[in-house]
């Protein structure tokens, strides 16, 4: 799986697939739905519909590129 580290919300757009981790521990995988670039926050939803607010200051976030598996 190809991935790219996200350092700012300015580069994220709705529809981007991401995964968020703390250290080496995966915390969330989902699709970006909304961004608040001025606060470095974004909303994402996972495959079962759970929505999460992600703070770039708290997580290492990576944009995922197909194929996702």
C-alpha positions in Angstrom: 0.0 0.0 0.0 1.4 3.4 -1.0 1.0 6.2 1.5 2.1 9.8 2.1 2.5 11.6 5.4 0.0 14.5 5.8 1.6 17.4 7.6 -1.1 20.0 7.1 -4.9 19.8 6.5 -4.5 22.2 3.5 -3.6 19.3 1.3 -6.6 17.1 2.3 -9.8 17.0 0.4 -13.1 15.2 1.0 -12.8 11.7 -0.4 -9.1 11.2 0.6 -8.5 7.9 2.3 -6.3 8.2 5.4 -5.0 6.3 8.3 -4.1 7.9 11.7 -1.7 6.4 14.2 0.0 7.2 17.5 3.5 5.9 17.4 3.3 2.5 15.7 -0.3 1.9 16.8 -3.0 2.3 14.1 -6.0 4.2 15.6 -8.3 4.9 12.7 -8.7 4.3 8.9 -11.3 6.2 6.9 -12.4 8.7 4.3 -12.1 12.5 4.8 -15.5 14.2 4.8 -14.7 17.7 6.0 -11.6 19.8 6.8 -11.0 22.7 9.2 -7.6 23.7 7.8 -7.3 26.8 10.0 -7.4 24.5 13.1 -5.5 21.6 11.5 -8.6 19.4 12.2 -10.6 17.2 9.9 -13.5 14.8 10.0 -13.3 11.3 8.6 -15.7 8.3 8.5 -14.7 4.6 8.6 -16.1 1.7 6.7 -18.9 1.1 9.3 -20.0 4.7 9.5 -18.2 5.8 12.6 -17.2 9.5 12.3 -14.0 10.8 14.0 -12.5 14.2 14.4 -8.8 14.0 13.7 -6.3 16.5 15.1 -3.0 16.6 13.2 -1.2 17.6 16.4 -2.3 14.3 18.1 -1.9 11.8 15.3 0.5 10.8 12.6 -1.8 10.9 9.5 -1.1 9.3 6.1 -3.0 9.6 2.9 -3.5 6.2 1.3 -3.3 5.5 -2.4 -5.1 2.6 -4.2 -5.0 -0.3 -3.8 -5.9 0.1 -0.2 -5.4 -3.5 0.9 
